[in-house]
Amino acid sequence: MAWSPPHAGTQEERAQAGDSIRGFTAASAARERALEAELARRLSRDSTAAFFKYFTAEPHPAGSARNKELADFLVARFKEYGLDEVRLHRYDVLLPWPREVKVAMIAPTPYEATLREDAYPQDPQSAMDAGPTYLGMSGSGDVTGELVYASSGNPSDYDWLEAQGIDLKGKIALVRYSVPYSYRGFKALTAEQRGLKAMLVYSDPAQDGWVKGDTFPTGPWGPAGHIQRGAITYDFMIAGDPLTPGYASLPGAPRINASDSPAVPKIIAMPLSYRDAEPLLRALGGPDAPESWQGALPFRYRVGAGPATVRVKVDMDGATRPIWVVEGRIRGTEEPDKYVVLGNHRDAWVFGAVDPSSGTATQLELARVLGAMAKEGKRPKRSIVFASWDAEEWHLTGSTEWGEHFADDLKRNAIAYLNVDGSTSGPNFDAGAIASLNALVSQTVRDVNDPGAEGSVLDAWGRALEKETREAMIGGGATRQESVKRPIDYPGNALGSGSDYTVFLNFLGIPVVEMAFGGPYGVYHSMYDNYYWMTQFGDPGFRYMTAMGEVWGRMAMRLANADHYPHDFGLYADRMKGFIDALAAQDGVGAQLDLGALRAATTRWATEAGALERALAAALASPSSDARTARLRAANEAMRVVEQRLLADEGIPGRPWFKHVLYAPRYTYAAMTLPGVQEAVDAGDWARARAQLAVVTAKIAAAADETRRAADAVRR
């Protein structure tokens, strides 16, 4: 039997069928649906398109005059559209720019990398000056050494090279962006730890070029000259300004030396196109690379070392520069001090069509519509805060500095953080969230029509996930019949890093959602991520960019207007059980760690969550009254702080900025659950693992206690 998506039918049919909205009484849900329908009617593709064209007109990297102009533009528009308390926050952060960059092969054949991307007549922006090619936070120096090819630049890759008798000390590594993805900063740290002088990183056509399909300007994939820029900051150690760890970069704030910051790389690093990398790869001798290391260029890849000898020069200015965070809010009518934050970063490596300007255009269009509704008296019960971050591309900087700046207020009043980086690179919706917000996400996209497919965004998402799950299971040996029986699991609840939700989840303990529409996208962080690419391949007609405004807006309005917050702690506890099972399945854990107390605490959390569900359902079914409103507000406050009960003040051993005991990024940015325990297990440090296990158990017990307080408040 074929899988059918949940909640089939049109948006109107589902509403008439009585699809509920979690956290709302029937009467409140009717009012909410009317407001959301008005939001949907008012969102304009033409308006979104105009904003998008303006944001992508020029390069606007962090620290640039253009990015400050865009900040000022947002301030003016927020005020024009009726947002309250519009503010422009300045933070002075470490943001070095290059004075000189150079990559050249000096033997066996001289060659100097162009470090430039090609112009195409179809795309006038490709003829504009994109600025220098570099990797943010590269070390400075002028080094020469023999080249080695190290595949993805992961530790196991260097282990293989050393097993072949290749001495890595003093060499220069050529590595590639890879699938599965590992953050370029992790590649840099690994190369630095192995004693390499410099690292060059390039995009192989096997990953994002012609192997995937037609390349720019006739298709969405990367051409030979595209360059993936980016930063290599070790922000998996400390996010935000490396010189002000754990506190905001305000005037008068003490600053540590860059040399003392664990987030600042020492290695020299540069990005290359595969056109510039090809002569270097061709010149390598030594053993053939393993088959899994072979790329799509038309020759056998070898690993060296040499005879290719390369000179790499990077001269960074080491400067501190101002960045700008724009904040505006729509104040709520009943609980104005409580708020949901909608964030998107504004800075781009070049034009930033997908990343981040599609999200910025969506955000401004949403602010325009919700601001107009507020002017007409259609304000939410709680406040909605719009935040435009700066310097995300460097160290998740603007969001982190703002989060550290207003940490106390955020912990007292923030309900959730909803992050949209790039809102679209195609038609395929995806999201990650704290499990307590899964119902919020799925019910919201259930009620948004997919602009390019039959049914809702949820319907399309379910079909895509079912296909992905089936293909993965069949690839692993499952039959088709077995694969279609597996339940669809969305959104995902394993959260790593790499975007602005990091400070909210890992440092502040605020529930988060991260979401985007995606598709074939081979021009990431290159100059071809521009207006032409988006209008030709990513989102012709601006349908999905505008649809994201509806998703984002409905989600924010539901959090702002709900009778009780839509947190589902029963599901969260169930996900926690999965995290424990995954830990228990690892080698040595059964013999070394007693997980009984953690399982018992999680079971109690699930029990308390069930009691809360029953109490909330009874309250919503009872007659409306001031007493019921007061009880629900008290319960909401307990529910709001459950996530904060999962923070450990001392943080993860070795990474104290990361305080959440259930989530942290690996150094690759990939998600890691139960991070304090997991890193100790990975290190074989069982004493530390037991100590961290006790911390997690205590925090789960605290979350269960807070959940019980919420239930008691409802029943009072």
Phi, psi and omega in degrees: 000131182289149177286138176241139183293150179290157173057045181295159179113174180286167178302317181294319180296321179293321179296317180294330179286354174089025175303126185278166169242120184300133177095358184242143165289168179300318181292317179296321180297322179297316177296319181296317180297324178295317178295319180292324177297322177293319174305311182299320180294325187277336180297133188238128174296322181296317179294315178301317180298320180294317176300314182300316180298321179293315182294331183261011185292329183219158171301143181213065177291163178302138179087352183276159177298322181295321180291328173293321176301319179293324175298315179296322177299316179294320177303312181297317181291319178302317179294316180300323185275002172093014177289151182264154171051048179287126185227151174239114183259132177256134172230134179260115191228159176294118185210070185286140175250157182278138170269328179205139174223146182200136171227122183216140171269127181255348176202150000281345179231129180296137177202135176243126180296139181288325183055029179227153176258153187281150172269146178231136184297333180293339189233095183302329181294336181290347176269355180282161179283116180273000183084177183292151175271127179195172172249126181300135178074016170301148169291166177256148177162173179225102188234153177227137180193167175291146183268141168234144173263124188237034177051240183273358178073025177270162183306319181296331178292317178290328175301317181296316179300316180295327178294338176274005180085016181270119178280122185274341185300127176079002180273172173245127184264137169251117182233169183233149168299146196215163170237122003293149186292139165228135186302137183300332176294325175293322175299318180295315179299318180296316178297319179299316181293332181273002175084018177282152181280325185204162178228131172248134182233133184226165177261114177279141180299344176293333183269314186219019183244216191296338177299329182278338183153196182296141184257160177306135013263009179260353179207177188276355187268164189287132176281178186300330186263004184286145184235126176269103175284184177153175177256158176241018179307142177274061183281002168281351172267308177214125176275162178087189181305121182297342184269350179229069186290116176089359178214160190283149181274065180265163176305134180087352179293137177294142180236133176277166175287144179303325181293342180264356183274128177290351181269351186262117178291155174253338184285150174276136183213146179215146173267151178226152165284165177286341173294319178284333180282333187302313179299327179291316179295320180296331184277354182283142171253212178077193184295153170299142173291149175303158182302322181292345178267346184292138177257203186258359177291150195277055175197166176284129177281133173244165189254351183081207001287146181063190356291358177298126176239131192233143172252133178233124178236127175225124178239102180263147187275352176067019190277152166265133183229155177282142170236164192226125176251127178259133181227133173212151183223155169254110186287137180283162185270332186248319179229069188295338181283341177270140186207155171250139184254130176248112187239146174210141177272153188255330186287147181225156176291324173223252181277329173062051183296302175288306189247097011240009196292335174297320177291324179293318177296318177299316181298316182291322176297320178294319177298321179299314185287312180294327175296318178296319178295322179296320178300330180272007179089006181263065182268154175286166177290321178245166187279154174240124182252127173261131181228126175253111185273156175241156173057029172300323186293348183263301180213034187054046202283304187300315180296321181293316180297318178295317179297320177290323180299314186249031185303315183297315180293321179297318180292330179281331195228339184288136180269314182195163175239126181248112187256131169232115178277268165268130183283334180202139163230013182168194190262003191259110182286144172208155180206152168235150184201159163298137190301331180296343180256008181303316181295322176303314183294308186293321179290328178294309183286342170300329187259011177244124178290134176287125186287349183233007183215164180288136176088202186269172172299322178297319179301311181295320179297315179298318179298318180294318180291323177297317179296317180296317180295316180298314181296321179294319182289319178295321176298333179267005175107358178283153175279164178298321181297319178295320187292325183285347178277345183289132181292144176284134186241106180207149352287169177288153184237014173258109188250125176262239179211193180110000176210181195285355175289348189303310183296324183291317181281304193278335183253325186252343180069045178249131180301143186227155168229136175237130186208157179193158163264130184238172179183187179303124191208095184251015185238026182306129177060021176251171179290344180280353171282079191218187185300317180300312183301315183294316184286337179268323191233317189286310185203065177303131182086355176058035182287312185280331175298320179284323177299325177297327175300321179291316178300309183298315182292315178300317182298315179296317182295324179293319176295323183282337187247352186299146172295318168227150181302146188275021182297137178243092184281341174297316177295320179301314178297323177296318177296323178300320177300322177294321177298319180294316179300320179296321177294315183298333183283353184277151182303132174088340186294317182300324181279333189255333186238135174263107183270007185299316182294322179293318177297320180295319179296322180291320176298319178295322177300316179298321179295314178296324178295321177297319178295321177296318179302315181294320180293319179294318180299318179295320180295317180294331180278348182277162180298146178294138179196163176297324180296318178297317178301318180295319179296317180293324177295319178296319177295319179302319182296319176295318179297322184297327185263002179305316182300323180293335177292348179265011176264142172252123184305324183280349178073188178285137177306126181087344179221067190294341178295328181274109192252348183283130185277348180260337187223141165198155174282145163292171179296341177279353190085349178296155182290145173224126178262154185048056194297321180298317178291314186297317180294326176292319177298315180301326181274354183070021181263087188287331176296315178294322179299318179293321178296318179291326176298321178295322177297312181299317180301317179295322181288323175295321176298321178294321176296321177296319178299317181292323177296320177296320179299323177297315179296318179299321180297321180293321185278349187301000000 
